Amino acid sequence: MNPVSELKRGIWTENAVLKLGLGLCPALATSSSVENGIGMGVAATFVLICSNVVISAMRKIIPSKVRIPAFIVIIASFVTVVDLVMAGFLPDLHKALGIFIPLIVVNCIILGRAEAYASKNAVLSSAVDGIVMGIGFTVALVAIASVREILGNGSFFGINILGSGFVPMLLMILPPGAFLAIAFLLAGMNQVSAEK
């Protein structure tokens, strides 16, 4: 298992948001600022790693007829941990992300990795898969959020970088701006991939 190729797989080759088109709902809804993007990415990564490890460890004892409900219960347990920790220690971020934290339970990236990877592979491989897919999801959220925050507010991570003369494109911090940001990022990735 080559760490560089695994990381490339998570960030570029099989990026859930920017290559596979999975997890678009939280990616678009929570990417209005880089802080929100990082918060959602770290929360989803934690759930992805932990659920992959537990599902992989239990893959031989979970009956195939109830595997999806069992996966959802395992995922929901870790989402509850994230939700409570975030509410207790990061209340502003918890409020900003709102309903999208509990909705990690049904995030197709996490359930998809549980079904396609963790239920068929060893614990260590599943943990690595959770790490690289989580990093890829976080990178996608931060990229989308960076475009939206810079163009929509003239700031990056809450710090004004374009000065007082910059006229913000308010469209970019509104929901249509999320679609525009992801469209430009997808086009850029496709162009780079086509040139290789």
Order of alpha helices (4+ residues) and beta strands (2+ residues): alpha-alpha-alpha-alpha-alpha-alpha-alpha-beta-beta-alpha
